[in-house]
């Protein structure tokens, strides 16, 4: 009986530590919509102004992964890329259509997010919806989290639309090994 209680205590503590290590911190930062950060690993956000890019570098991020389409209202991909270059931060543009997501973009995202020199990563779209979905995919397929745990964290990072949630879960299911 003592052994069972000891094992149960270890499992409970391990679960607590794992949950505690993935706490999402939300902040208000000028020029950034819906900023949410998981420790120093990643931040997901909505729209970013080019003037906010230097601040992202100062926060310690190694890369910016922009999921916005060139055609989105307020998206200025070229100006953001120029600001990233000036600030000395990696900039990757992976346009992802939130109403018709392309699995090829998720494939490229997983490649970029795991490349040396791109973490910690600042991932953003217009609202945080697509950024949270991509992080969900990364957590399950790369970090080997279970779907429920990853979905809980992703939901804290950004409000996922039904389309993006379904896309992410379907992508995960079709790519699990």
C-alpha positions in Angstrom: 0.0 0.0 0.0 2.9 2.4 0.9 4.5 1.7 -2.5 1.2 2.5 -4.3 0.9 5.8 -2.4 4.5 6.7 -3.2 4.0 6.0 -6.9 0.8 8.0 -6.8 2.5 10.9 -5.1 5.3 10.9 -7.7 2.8 10.9 -10.5 0.9 13.8 -9.0 4.1 15.8 -8.4 5.3 15.1 -12.0 1.9 16.2 -13.4 2.0 19.3 -11.2 5.5 20.2 -12.3 4.6 19.6 -16.0 1.5 21.8 -15.7 3.4 24.5 -13.8 6.1 24.6 -16.4 3.6 25.4 -19.2 1.8 28.3 -17.6 0.8 31.0 -20.1 1.5 34.6 -19.2 -0.5 37.3 -20.9 0.8 40.9 -21.2 -0.2 44.1 -22.7 2.6 45.3 -25.0 2.3 48.4 -27.2 2.1 47.5 -30.9 1.2 43.8 -30.2 -2.3 42.3 -30.0 -3.1 39.4 -27.7 0.4 38.7 -26.4 0.6 35.4 -24.5 3.9 33.7 -23.5 4.9 30.3 -22.3 7.9 30.9 -20.1 10.8 31.7 -22.4 10.0 29.1 -25.0 7.4 30.9 -27.2 5.0 33.7 -27.4 1.9 33.7 -29.5 0.2 36.9 -30.5 -2.0 38.7 -32.9 -1.2 41.7 -35.1 2.3 43.3 -34.7 3.3 46.7 -35.8 6.8 47.0 -37.3 7.7 49.4 -34.5 7.2 46.6 -32.0 9.8 44.3 -33.5 12.8 45.8 -31.7 11.0 45.2 -28.4 10.4 41.6 -29.4 14.2 41.2 -29.9 14.8 43.0 -26.5 12.5 40.4 -24.8 14.9 37.8 -25.9 13.2 36.2 -28.9 15.4 34.7 -31.6 12.8 34.6 -34.3 9.5 36.0 -35.5 7.2 33.6 -37.4 4.5 35.6 -39.2 1.5 33.6 -40.3 -0.5 36.5 -41.8 -1.4 36.6 -45.5 0.0 39.6 -47.5 -3.6 40.5 -48.3 -4.9 40.8 -44.7 -6.0 44.3 -43.7 -3.1 45.9 -41.7 -0.5 43.3 -42.6 2.7 44.9 -43.7 5.0 41.9 -44.2 7.7 43.8 -45.9 8.0 46.5 -43.2 7.9 43.9 -40.4 10.7 41.9 -42.2 12.8 45.1 -42.6 12.3 45.9 -38.9 13.3 42.4 -38.0 16.5 42.6 -40.1 17.3 46.0 -38.5 16.8 44.5 -35.0 18.9 41.4 -35.8 16.1 38.9 -35.3 15.2 36.0 -37.7 12.0 36.6 -39.7 10.0 33.9 -41.3 6.8 34.5 -43.3 4.6 31.4 -43.5 1.2 32.7 -44.9 -1.6 30.6 -43.5 -5.2 31.0 -44.5 -7.4 30.7 -41.4 -10.5 29.7 -43.3 -8.7 27.2 -45.6 -5.4 26.1 -43.9 -2.9 24.3 -46.0 -1.0 21.3 -44.4 2.1 22.3 -46.3 2.3 25.5 -44.1 2.2 23.3 -41.0 4.9 21.2 -42.5 7.1 24.2 -43.0 6.3 25.6 -39.6 7.5 22.4 -37.8 10.7 22.6 -39.8 11.3 26.3 -38.9 10.3 26.0 -35.2 12.8 23.2 -34.7 15.7 24.8 -36.6 18.7 25.9 -34.5 18.6 29.6 -33.8 14.8 30.1 -34.0 13.9 29.6 -30.4 12.6 31.2 -28.4 10.1 32.0 -31.1 7.6 34.8 -31.4 4.7 33.4 -33.5 1.9 35.7 -34.7 -1.0 36.1 -37.0 -3.8 38.7 -36.8 -5.5 37.6 -33.5 -3.4 34.7 -32.2 -5.8 32.0 -33.6 -3.5 30.5 -36.2 -0.4 31.0 -34.0 -2.1 28.9 -31.2 -3.1 26.2 -33.7 0.5 25.9 -35.0 1.8 25.7 -31.4 -0.7 23.0 -30.6 0.6 20.9 -33.6 4.2 21.5 -32.4 3.5 20.5 -28.8 1.9 17.2 -29.9 4.2 16.1 -32.8 7.5 17.5 -31.6 7.3 17.7 -27.8 5.1 14.5 -27.6 2.5 16.1 -25.4 -0.9 14.4 -25.4 -3.7 16.2 -27.3 -5.6 17.4 -24.2 -2.6 19.0 -22.5 -1.5 20.7 -25.7 -5.0 21.9 -26.5 -5.3 23.4 -23.0 -2.1 25.3 -23.4 -2.9 26.4 -27.0 -6.3 27.6 -25.9 -4.6 29.8 -23.2 -2.3 31.2 -25.9 -5.0 32.2 -28.4 -8.7 31.6 -29.1 -8.8 29.0 -31.8 -11.6 29.1 -34.4 -13.4 25.8 -35.0 -11.7 25.7 -38.4 -8.2 26.0 -37.0 -8.9 23.6 -34.1 -10.2 21.0 -36.5 -7.3 21.6 -38.9 -4.7 21.2 -36.1 -6.3 18.1 -34.6 -6.7 16.5 -38.1 -3.1 17.4 -39.0 -1.8 15.9 -35.7 -3.8 12.7 -36.3 -2.5 12.2 -39.8 1.1 12.9 -38.8 1.4 10.9 -35.6 4.0 8.1 -35.8 
